[in-house]
Amino acid sequence: MEEFEPVLVKNVRHSDLERLCKSVKTYAGCYVLKAPSGGPATSGLDAHCWFPSRDDSILFQLQWAAPDDY
């Protein structure tokens, strides 16, 4: 099995954590929540997500990409 870099979703708001969990499960992935990369004043958490295939990883990234990432 190939190893892929984790997909990083930065500063996930607490109100979006349930949606994040469902999205990761849709693509049979797993995730770890960590302190926000923006520092202590930043609301939300960073989610490091891993998926079983590159395609799943890409589909998840498209779903969670910030509008300014395009």
Legacy VTK file of the C-alpha trace (Angstrom):
# vtk DataFile Version 3.0
C-alpha trace
ASCII
DATASET POLYDATA
POINTS 70 float
0.000 0.000 0.000
1.300 3.413 -0.916
1.795 6.019 1.760
0.300 9.419 1.146
0.961 12.693 2.861
-1.851 13.681 5.191
-4.432 16.135 3.974
-4.301 19.150 6.261
-7.494 21.094 6.891
-6.543 24.205 8.837
-8.596 25.937 11.499
-11.710 23.758 11.416
-14.356 25.499 13.495
-15.825 23.516 16.347
-19.248 23.746 14.695
-17.818 21.952 11.609
-16.220 19.011 13.439
-19.230 16.717 12.979
-19.304 17.483 9.235
-15.561 16.823 9.035
-15.986 13.469 10.773
-18.738 12.411 8.342
-16.675 13.515 5.333
-13.626 11.553 6.467
-15.778 8.449 7.065
-17.293 8.808 3.564
-13.830 8.274 2.085
-12.841 5.559 4.620
-10.177 7.765 6.145
-8.978 8.658 9.589
-7.971 11.943 11.191
-6.167 13.479 14.114
-7.072 16.884 15.519
-4.240 19.152 16.608
-3.814 22.675 17.921
-4.479 25.316 15.254
-1.528 26.355 13.124
-2.617 29.974 13.495
-1.648 29.987 17.171
-3.596 30.143 20.432
-5.740 33.094 19.354
-7.096 31.111 16.386
-10.460 29.476 16.834
-10.771 25.932 15.559
-8.418 22.996 15.188
-6.212 21.606 12.438
-7.271 18.209 11.109
-4.604 15.886 9.700
-6.466 13.325 7.569
-5.270 10.121 5.861
-7.082 8.093 3.189
-6.624 4.616 1.673
-6.183 5.891 -1.891
-5.012 8.951 -3.752
-8.456 9.334 -5.352
-10.165 9.429 -1.951
-7.642 11.985 -0.788
-8.277 14.218 -3.802
-12.066 14.004 -3.496
-11.855 14.929 0.178
-9.537 17.858 -0.583
-11.977 19.186 -3.179
-14.783 19.028 -0.638
-12.811 20.877 2.052
-10.747 23.301 -0.042
-11.032 26.896 1.052
-12.531 29.173 -1.657
-9.222 31.052 -1.959
-7.324 27.783 -2.652
-8.524 27.748 -6.272
LINES 1 71
70 0 1 2 3 4 5 6 7 8 9 10 11 12 13 14 15 16 17 18 19 20 21 22 23 24 25 26 27 28 29 30 31 32 33 34 35 36 37 38 39 40 41 42 43 44 45 46 47 48 49 50 51 52 53 54 55 56 57 58 59 60 61 62 63 64 65 66 67 68 69
